[in-house]
Amino acid sequence: MLLSTGGMEITSHQQYITDGMEESELETTPMAMFSKWFQQAVAAGVPEPEAMTLSTVAMPSAPAPASRSSTHDKQAWSMSVPRPSARIVLLKRADELGFQFFSNYESRKGEELDANPWCSLTFFWPKMYRSVRVCGRVVRLSEAESKAYYDTRPLGSRIGAWASPQSQVIESREALTQRVADYEKKFDVPPTAVVDTATPFNKDIPLPPYWGGYRVIPDEVEFWVGRASRLHDRFRYARDPHTDAKVSDASSWTVERLAP
């Protein structure tokens, strides 16, 4: 890697030396395959294997939400072509129904998913030279499902869900800290209870009406393993995006090897 005042140039890269992957190693459904790989990532000590890149696309036909108040946000929403965006979020559950994560519905990702529910997830586990790419349609979880998860979050995270107007421009860090203090007062929570995570503080903090969960229902899941000379192994599970078949229905999926 070369650094200079003119920029940065990547001049070398690590070779991926693995045994690769054969079709005989694949499970009958992508969710079963993901479960196997995820458990292996945990066993291998991959840091935060649940971290994933969520990619969404703003559609040009969608009006700019009121929360997008900055000049740049308004300019971006006024573009005449779809505009992608991406961020890291945490997977909270993967099962035969799909992939779950939680967020503020009024955030940029939430507003883009409201306008266009098609999205992509990407997991990258460099320690194992593995990656998983998911494409599918997102649906909101029920309020009961969102509340069940919300109640398991640390107290500070529950207060934070109220205090942070996610993705909106804020004046300063101090302004955010003040909002946290305001909600601690509103819900009768002493500040020490938020900081001292070792001491349980049982307090029912209501679920914000603009916060909850999503489920990504996949129609395409690719499993990638790095190999030498960039001749990687790639297998893709794919099915009709509009099918009514359950994700767990093995007969609805086809499996193909892709060129690296």
Buried (B, 14 or more C-beta within 10 A) or exposed (E): EEEEEEEEEEEEEEEBEBEBBEEEBBBBBBBBBBBBBBEBBEEEEBEEBBBBBBBBBBEEEBEBBEBBEEEEBEEBBEEEEEBEEBBEBEBBBBEEBBBBBBBBBBBBBBBBBBBBBBBBBBBBBEEBBBBBBBBBBBBBBEEEBBBEBBEEBEBBEBBBBBBBBBBBEEEEEEEBEEBBBEBBEEBEBEEEBBEEEEEEEEEEBEBBEBBBBBBBBBBBBBBBBBBEEEEBBBBBBBBEEEEEEEBBBBEBBEBEEEEE
